Amino acid sequence: MSFDRRQLMLGGAALAATPALAADNKTADAIAKQLLAANPAPALSVAVARPGGLVWAKAYGKADLQLDVATTPAHRFGLGSVSKVVTTAAAARLVSRGVIDLDAPITSWLPDLPAQHRQTTLRQLFTHRAGIRHYDLQRDLGAKAPGGPIGQRAYPSNREILDIFINDPLVAPPGTKVAYSSYGYTLASIVMETAANKPFVALLKAEVGAPFGLASLDGDDSFAIKPDRVAGYTDAKLYRSLGYPITQEGLANSRRDNPAYKWAAGGLIMTPSDIARFGAAHLDSKITKAERALLFTPMTEKAGAMPPLGLGWRIDADDKGRPRWHHAGSDEGSRASLVIYPDLGLSIAFATNLFASPGNVLKPSSDLANAFA
């Protein structure tokens, strides 16, 4: 697929004047309600932004079923793998200042890595070409996982995090194959915080949260009190499949993980309004032209169901041929989506508090783009 150079570098329609927040948009409201009806979840929160700011946001359902709390746009949801593009936004800014080099071996910062990783680069890690495995449901997340489920362990240092995967056989030699890996982002985050000499979540807040004006961006620390964080839910069948003695049917309270092993890959929370603002910030002066080109120039070919990848972002077009940059994520208790339409100057985000629901996030995002185009 080709992109007009001016649109890629400048965001085209994204340079419009600051929009007013719509009190309501009946078409968008109907699309959101249809999405929730077709994919029942306790809560759904939807937001649309342009570079000048938020243009529409609305929330539906219950943020907490046990306490009967109605969802509002101020509630924070787990981002799942949408965390990856927050990570790459920070990485692009670090590249601009020369803090990291995407093509240097990561042993420049982590000299003690096993031999199989010594020529691996950050560019490979951010485009899923480092050969590092992804999660294994039983080995990593199951009730009988050796050492306990990874989300229930303590991680006093990065050493314990790396021990989860760093010595495992590669799925392919680095640079030869696209193979999706959240652990690859974990390794990249340890490089980033080592290079910047700052804890990773603090680094994201400094590089992305503050300059992009994302007050709700935070790590999903299970032990900390996080105001306005929704309760999360997962179908009880998943926990039974992982070996937990759950007899109930329907929804179960999701486990609260220690997300230290996956901050960069799936460990963040934000309001959908801020997710949409974050997307829209990629179309204005909050990032440089060089950073925008780095993030959104395809670096891989389509690989199976995986579209071409920029720096973390999936680059393709919708069924109307409109270019889009996107990422979605699922985690226990959350589902999130972010789609940027650069030619329309639109950023569309939504989230639920139910694992993996809805499955199809691109069709409703395209429908919402129609409502605001």
C-alpha positions, 0 to 999 in steps of 0.5 A, a space after each residue: 500500500 502507498 501513502 501520500 508523503 504529505 499526508 504521512 508527514 503532516 497528517 493532512 486533515 489532522 491540522 484542522 482547528 481545535 474541534 468542539 466536544 459534541 454534546 451528542 452524536 446520535 449516529 455514534 451513540 447508535 454504533 456504540 450501543 450496537 457494539 455492546 448489544 452484539 458483544 455484551 460486556 459490563 462496561 463500554 467506553 468510547 472516544 473520538 479525538 482530532 489533533 485539537 482535542 476530544 470531539 466525542 466521548 460516551 460510556 455505557 454499562 457498569 464499571 463495577 458489577 458488585 458495587 453497581 457503579 455506572 461507567 463514566 468517561 473518566 473510568 480507566 481501563 486496561 490497555 492490553 497490547 495497546 500499551 505497545 504503541 505507547 511504548 513505541 511513542 516513547 521509543 521514538 522520542 528517545 531515538 530523537 535525542 540519541 538515547 537509544 539506537 534502534 539498530 545497535 545490538 541490545 547488548 550495548 545496554 545489556 551486555 550479559 544477555 545469552 548469546 542468541 540475543 547478542 545481535 538482536 536490535 530494538 527495531 527487531 523487538 518492536 516489529 516482532 522479528 527478534 524470534 522471542 516466544 509469546 505467552 504460553 497459556 499453560 506454561 506461563 498463565 496456568 494454575 500449575 505453571 512452574 513457579 506459579 502463574 507469571 502474573 502472581 509472582 514477585 519481580 524484585 528486579 529485571 533479572 527475575 523478569 528476564 528469567 521467564 523467557 530469555 533462555 528459551 529457544 528462539 522461534 526463528 533467527 532474529 530478523 528473519 520472521 514476524 512472530 508476535 511476542 509480548 516478551 519482545 517488548 518486555 526485553 525492549 523496555 528493559 533496554 529503554 529504562 537502562 538507557 534512560 536510567 529511569 523506571 519504565 512506567 516513570 519513563 512513559 509518563 515523562 516521555 508520553 504522559 506529560 507531553 501528550 497531556 494524558 493525566 490518566 496514563 499509569 501502570 496497572 499495579 494490582 497492589 496500588 489504589 488506582 482511582 477510577 480503575 474499572 473492575 475487570 471480568 473474564 468468562 469463567 470457562 477460561 479459568 477452568 481451562 487454565 486449571 482453576 477449580 471454578 464451577 460457576 458459569 458466565 462472568 468471573 472476577 478477573 485475577 489481578 496480576 502483578 504486571 511488572 513483567 509486561 509494562 511495555 507490552 500490556 500493563 498500562 491503564 488509561 481512559 478511552 478519552 486519553 487513548 483517543 487523545 494519544 492517537 490524535 497527538 501523532 497527527 500534530 506537533 507533539 511528535 516531530 515529522 521524523 518521529 512520525 515517519 519512524 512510527 508509521 513507515 512500514 518495516 515489514 511485509 504482511 505476514 499471515 493475518 498480521 498487516 505490515 508493521 511500523 514501529 509497533 503500529 499495524 499499517 493498512 486500510 479499511 474496506 473503503 480504502 482509507 489508510 489507518 494505523 491501529 493496535 488492539 489489546 486483550 488482557 484478563 478483564 479488559 479489551 481495548 482498541 485504538 485506530 488512527 485515520 490519518 487522512 481523516 484526522 481522526 483517532 478512535 478508541 474504545 475499551 471494555 472491562 471484559 477479556 477479549 470482547 469484542 473480537 472484531 474491533 476494526 469494523 466498529 472503528 470504521 463505522 465510527 469513522 463514517 460518523 465523524 468523517 
